[in-house]
Amino acid sequence: MFTEVKKMQLISDMIRVQDEDVLNRIDAILKKDRMMVRKKKKSAKSFTGIINKKDAMLMTKAIAEGCEQIDGDGWN
């Protein structure tokens, strides 16, 4: 909740700003922040917990079973 209150206070303060240079600096900061969010790369850690252990075991089994069956004529 504190974050939302802080945002509202900043908006209220910015409305009263008269100096064009101050507004330009605020705009530059916000643009830089948006660019940083877009460039942020996802880590493999962000996928932790997506697949539960049971599903992972089923996938492993399906891969093992499917990879064991090679059809030599399948490429002809």
Contacts in CASP RR format, 6 or more apart in sequence:
PFRMAT RR
TARGET T0000
AUTHOR 0000-0000-0000
METHOD contacts of the structure
MODEL  1
MFTEVKKMQLISDMIRVQDEDVLNRIDAILKKDRMMVRKKKKSAKSFTGI
INKKDAMLMTKAIAEGCEQIDGDGWN
14 23 0 8 1.000
14 26 0 8 1.000
17 23 0 8 1.000
17 26 0 8 1.000
51 59 0 8 1.000
END
